Amino acid sequence: MSHPLSDRINSLPVSETLAMAAKARELRAEGKDIIGLSLGEPDFNTPDFIKDAAIEAIHQNYNSYSPVDGYVELKEAICTKFKRDNDLTYKPSQIVVSTGAKQSIANVAQVLLNPGDEVILPAPYWVSYSAIATLCEATSIEIPSTIETNFKITPEQLEAAITPKTKMVFFNSPNNPSGTIYTEAEYRAFAEVLEKYPRIFILSDEIYEHINYDVKPFSFAAIESMYERTITVNGLAKAFAMTGWRIGYLGAPEWIAKACTKMQGQITSGTNCIAQRAAITAVLAPIEKIQFMVKEFKTRRNIIVDLLNEIPGFKVNIPDGAFYVFPDVSAFFGKTIDGFSINNAGDFSMFLLEKANVATVSGEAFGAANCIRISYAASESQIREALKRIKAAVS
């Protein structure tokens, strides 16, 4: 039986990362020992100093509707953070706090994109970017990259993708799913291209900013010629292990921030009041207070890269940040292993789930059809066991 759903929702794909997580939960419910390496969620608990701030907010009776764009104290704290960490100068009127960075991105897309506009997505890209563009009736234009280029595009590729319909470019560094970080010099080279096209806006997704190992990220809005055209998105989910708290935020030209506040006021209104009060403590905290998590992620990165390099057929690079590896698995395409035909990355990801009991995500959802995403936001013992199972399954 078909249901009279809107064309809008029928055109929207299901999130591949959430779909794989749901499939893994189903198999666990059936009694299977599934190791989940599909979700982008730290396996640490929220630091106690942040939880204590939330408890204090409860005792102070923060229980009423919050301002649509966030408490002014939180917006001031975010301005301080932007200056401290990114050398970006924003006023509170340029800040909008949302229910997660995903909503921040969706707000920006909704207020800037019209039907028929084009959004340039350097691939690989986070799965929701293209879906958000689709909701706005815009068209996603992918720029491909490969593991050989460390999943980076060039200024020449960027310029070749620009058309009279281009309205936005989405950058994400450190990148989900590849862990790639663009350097300041690389971003400035992109800016030289974009200076020729003043009608194009840039969304810089910096949610993994603090999870970096060897290369310090650079904020696109720190380029003077790009400041008035760039929307900087960040949040607390990844670096502070606060995925369920749902706090994201953006810094933008004031007219864009006001438009996002208007949009949010008709969708969700203000973000959870307790989470916002705790967020003040989080964003003002010295970065050293979360370095223990980054140090552990780096150790796990080194372990998983070494273990993957021991498995024939996996082509691996060393990610500079985030908590994912994004191996090229195209060597397995066209093969049949243990009666399972593998023709693409989706098949291979499903093969690993069914034959190795390890949940990963196909790179097709990220605009990289030869790869799979493996999260190392898991314990060292889980990582070692998962890679042991994968090696046995493909051997």
N, C-alpha and C positions, 0 to 999 in steps of 0.2 A: 504494500500500500504506500503510495506516495503522499507526502504531506505538503501543504501549501506554504513551504518556507520561502523566504525572500531570495532573490537572485544573489543578494549580497552575501548571505551566509552560505549559500550553495557554491559560491565561487571561492570560498575560503578553505584552504587545506587544513587538515588536522596537524597540530604541532608534532613533528616527528620525535622530538626528544620526550615529550609527555606521553606520546603513544607507546614508545618503547618502554618507558617506565611503567605504564599501565600493564603492558604485556608481561613484564617481569614480575609484577605483583600477582597477576593471575597464575603464573607458573609456580610462584612460591606458595600460593594458596592451595595448589594441587600437591604440595609436598616436595617440590623440586628445590634443590639448593642453588639458587641463582645468585651470582655475584653481579651487582649492579654497578656498571661503569658507564652509565648512559646520562645521568643527570648532572647538570652543572651546579652542584650544591656542596659547599664545604662540609666535611664530616666532623668539624669542631663544634663545640657549644659556643653560644654567644658569651664573650668575656664577662666576668662577674661585675666589673665596674659599670658596664652598660646595663646589666640586669638590675643592679642596685639603683641606678637612676630611674628606671621604669617603676620599681617598687616605690621609690620616694614620690614619684608623680601620682601614683595611685593614692598614697597617703595624703597628698596635697589636694586630692579630689579633682583631678583633671578628668572630667567625664562628660563635658559638654561638647557640642559641635566645635570644631576648630575652624579657623579662617580657611577659605578655599585654597589659597596659595601657600598656607603654612603659617605657623606661629612666627611672629617677627623675630623672636629670640633665636629660633632655628635658622631663619634666613640670614640673620646677622652672623651666626656661627658659620654658615656655609660660605658667606662672603670672606670670612677670615680664612677658612680652609682653602678657597680658591687662590687667595693671595699667597698664602704660605706654601702651598704645594705646587701651584701652577703658574704663579706670577700673573694672575688674571685679576683685574679690578672690576668688581661688580657691586652694585648697590642692592639693597634688599628688594627694591622694586623690580629688579631684573631676575629674581629667583622665584621659582615655582616648585613647591614640594608636592610630590604625587605618590600614589600607591604603587611604588616600585618604579624602576627606571623604564620598564616596558610601557607603563602609562605615560611617562614623560615623553618617550619617543612617539607614541601614538598621538599624543596631544599636538606635538610639533607637526607631524604629518597632516593631521586633520586641519590645522589652521593655515598651512602653507600650500598644500597640494590641491589642484583642481583636476577634474576628469580629463584624461589625455596627457597630463604632465608626465615627464619621465624622471625616474630616480635612478641614479647610477650606484650600483652596488659592487664594489671590488670584491671578488670572490677569493676565498670562501667568506661567507658572511653569516651572521646569526639568523636562524631560521625565521624569526618573526619579522625581519625587515621587509621581505617581499610580501608577506601576508598583510602587513600594515599598509603598504603601498596599494595593494589590491583593494583593501577596504576603502581607500580614498579614490578608487577608480583611476589610479595612476598606473603607469607601466614601469616594471623593473628592467633595467638594462644591466646585465652582468658583464663584468670585465674579468676574464679568466686569469688564473695564475696556476703555478704548479709547485710541487715540492722542490723542484730544481731551482726555482727562484725564491725559495723560502716563503712561498705563498705571498709574494709582494707583486704589485703591479708597478708599471713605469709611468712617468709623466706623459710619454707618447701615447700609451694606451688610454690614459685618462682623456687626453684631448681628442683622440679618435672617437671616443664614445659620446662626446658632447654633440648635441643637435639643438636646433631652435626650440625643441620641446623640453630640454633639460631644465629641471627646476631645483633638484637637490642632489647632493652627493652624501652618502653615508660612509664615514670612516669609523673603524673600531680597532683601537690599539691600546693595550694588548688585545689580540684578536681571539674571539670565540668563533670558530673551533680550533684554529691553528696555533695559538699562542704567539703569533708573530707580533713584533713591535716595530713600528715605523720610527725612524730616527728624526731628529729635528731637521737635518739636511734633506731627508726624503720628503718630509712634509713641506718644507719651504720650496722644493722643486714643484710639488703639486700646486702650491699657492701661486707660483709664477704662471702656471697655466690658467688657473681660475681667475687671476686678475684680469684676464682678457674677456671674461664673461661675467659681468657684474650682476646679472639677473639670477645667478645660481647661488643657492644657500648650502651651507655645509652643516651636517649633524655629526658631531664628534662624540662617539659613545666611549666613555672612559671608565666603565664600571669595574674593569680589572686593573685599574691604574696601580694600586699598591702591591699587586702580585706580580712582581717582576724580579728577574734574577741577575741578568748580565747587562741589560740595556735599560736606561731610565726612560720612561715614556715622556712624550712632549705633547702639550696641548695645542691643538690647531689654532684656537682662538688667540694664542699668544703671539701669532704673526699679526703685526699691526694692521696690514691691509685686509686681513680676514676677520678681525674682531667683530665688525658690525654685520657680518654675514654668517657667523658661526653660532650654533647652539651647542653648548657643552652639556652633555648628560652624564650623570654619575649617580651613585647610590651606595647603600651600606651592605647590600646582600652578600657580596663576595668576600671582600677584605675583612669585614667585621663578623662574618658568619651569622648574618641576620636575614637569611632568605625569607623566612616566614613573617618577619616584622613589616615587610612591604614598605620600604622607604626609598624613594628615588627623588632626584631633583635635577633641575636644569638651571643654567645661567645663559641669558640671551639678551639681545637688544630689548629694550623695555616694551616696545610695541608688540613684539612676539610673545613676551612673558604675559602681557595683559590679555592677549588673544588666547593663550593656553589656559589662563585662569578662567576666562569666560567659558571655554569649552569644558573644562573640568567641573565648573559650577553646575553644569547641566547633566553631568554623567555620574560622578561620585561625590562631589563636593570635597570637603577637607579630609586629609588623611588621618588615620587613627591617632588620637590625641596622646595616648601613652607612648606609642612608638615614636612620635615626634619629640616628646620630652627626653626620651632616652637618646634619640639621635643627636641632640645638642651635645651631650657628653661624648658621644662617639666621634663626631666630626672635629671636636676641639681637642681630642686626646692626642698626645704625641704618637707619631707613627710607630715608634719603638714598642708601644704596648701591644701591637699585633704582629710584630716581626717573628714571633715564635711560630706562627702559622706559615708565614712565607718561607721560613727556613725549612720547615718540615715538607712543604710542597716541593721545594727545590730538591731535597733528598729523594723524594718519591719520583720526581721527574727523571733524575739520573738513573734510578733503578729501572723504571719502566722503559726508558730508551735503551738501556743496555740489554734488557731481556728481549725486547722486540727485535733488536739487531741480531739476536741469536736464532730468530725464526726465519727460515728461507721463504722468500716471497713478500716479506714486509719491507717497504722502503720508508725509512724514517729520517726526519730531520730533528734538530734540537730546538724545542720552543723556548722563546725568551721570557715568556710570562704566561699568565692564566694558569689553569690546571688541567690542560688537555694535551694529548698527542694526537696527530692527525696523519697516520701513515697511509701511504699509497698502497693499495692492495690489488691493483689491476692485474698483477701476475697470476692471480687466482681465477680471473674471469675466463669463462669457456671450459672450466674444469668440472669434473664430477668427483666429489670426495664423500666416501661412505654413503653412496647412493643419492647424495644431495647435489643438484646441478647449480652451479654458481655462474651467473651471467652478468652480474653487476654488483655494486656495493651494497644494495639493498638485500640481495640474495646472500651475500657474504655475512652481513650483519645478522641476518636471520639464522644462517648456518651456525654462527658462533653461539647464538642464544639456544638453539635446539640441540646442538651436538656438544658444545663445551659448557653450557649453562652460564654463559657470560653475556651480559647485556651491554651493547655498544649502540652507536647511532650511525646510520648510513650517511656518507658525505653528500649524497644527492640532495638532501634537504638543505645543505649549506652551499649549494652551487659548485660542488667539487665531486663529480661523479666517480672518480677513481679512488676515493678515500673513505675511511671510517673515522669517527671521533671516539676516542677512548678517554674517559675522565680518570685522573689519578687523585681525585678527591675521595680517597678510600684509604684504609689502613695499609701499611706495608705488607702485612700478612695476606690481606685480600688481593693486593696487586700481584704478589708473587704466585699465589694460588691461581688467580685468573690467567696469568700468562703461562703458567704450567699447563692449564687446561687447553688454552688456545694452541700452544705448541703441539700438544698431543693430538688435538683434533685435526690439524692440517698436515701432520706428518704421515 
